[in-house]
Amino acid sequence: MDLKTKIKKIILNCLSLKKKISDHSCIKNDLKADSLDMIELIMSIEENFNINIKDKEAENITTVYSLINLVKKKIKK
């Protein structure tokens, strides 16, 4: 499973969604994630990829694409 697919699967699981999501889906508006959902999502991403996402970085996650890019950067370090 590639990185993008794995991240999308985590998002779907965390938000209990059954629909297909695009890279440009807005996590809060399109996928209806509230602040608690975002915390759970960040924690799940951190655990699955063994990375640490700072609060400032988490504030900049708006779309699925922005989350994918952040994880890519963190993994490369």
C-alpha positions, 0 to 999 in steps of 0.5 A: 500500500502506498503512502497516499492510500494508507493516509486516506485509509487512516482518515476514513477510519478516524472519521468513520467515513465510507465515501471516497475522498480526494486529495483536495478534500478539506478535512474540516469542511468536506469531511466534517471533522471537528477539533476532536476528530483532528486530534485523533487523526493526528495521533493516529498518523503519528502512531502509524508513521512513527513521526511527531507532528507539532501543534503549529504544523497541525494547524496548517493541515487543511486538506488531505493533500496538505496532510500527505505532504507533511507526512512525506516531509517528516518521513524523509527526515 
